[in-house]
């Protein structure tokens, strides 16, 4: 079962704010499956918070699902319809909603979890479109803000023939860079079980101060902090400033997800496959360090144990959002049961689930349009995609 269509169609909605658009593709909800990797179905109440659904389909008013709040950028990715060409040579582009933290929020909701997004977009048609997409995907968007003076960020993505990407960003500045500390929904942040973020929100003020204040409020409320650096060098003034910025908040996180490329970057070119090198990035307060290796799967490191979980082999069309889908997969499991961090076999099962989330995402173009549902992932684990 898929929760996306090959292309988007949208029309103006009279009851929405001026310039708002609403997609006409259907939202498909997966049913509860008998698996420990299946959180219960959810339904948003009037306040936008997720409620568990009982076996007879009625909301369980006594149980609110653990919330994952994702903080940072949301933007429009323009993905070429033909791979292997430069941006100048691409004949056309598919418009796809994206932005790593927003991808994670939608990914968690599609997997049956409860998520919210905090960030800023332009007070323009793209911004309203993105807010609608979050709502339609059962993501709480009450922490989203609209800037009347700045546009929603855009990114043009070059796809090589192997599905790998290069980016050209339009942020000069974009609205996501202008989120201010006094615009934060701190009550929403304090309700979270996990607060997830990246490093792009650290590049410029005022968003940097808002990011630090949000993480501080979460930490003080006992919320677990999840960090995916999501290195995008073209957005930083220099490589040194990127390295310094990414590491400036390193030791506050409880969970960190990094790629092999990011290990090499943060360690000034050391071997990302050497466990001793990876362990240098394991700070005293860290509960879980995850290293993604694309189609090869992932490695995991805790204070007590470490290991590798194989990935799922698929034909890659577009790798945009694969890491975010992986993060959504593992956070959806940890939000339900943080004790997985002390149980290696159960953690390995959850990482196998997360690997499948990432693998399925690369089989479609775009990030949010390609994020899988819970049912799709579980079916793929039963019958691996070849």
Secondary structure, DSSP 8 states (H G I E B T S, - for coil): --S--SS--EEE-TTSSTT-EEE-S--------SSTT----EEE-TTS-EEEE-TTS-EEEEEE--EEEEES--EEEEEESSTTS-TTT-S-EEEEEE-HHHHHHHHHHHTT-EEEEEEEEESSHHHHHHHHHHHHTTEEEEEEEEETTS---EEEEEE-TTS-EEEEEE-SS-GGGG--GGG--HHHHHT-SEEEE-SGGGSSTTHHHHHHHHHHHHHHTT-EEEEE----GGGSS-HHHHHHHHHHTGGG-SEEEEEHHHHHHHTTS--TT-HHHHHTT--TT-SEEEEE-GGGEEEEE-SS-EEEEE------S--TTHHHHHHHHHHHHHHH-GGGGG-HHHHHHHHHHHHHHHHHHTTSSSSGGG---HHHHHHHHHS---
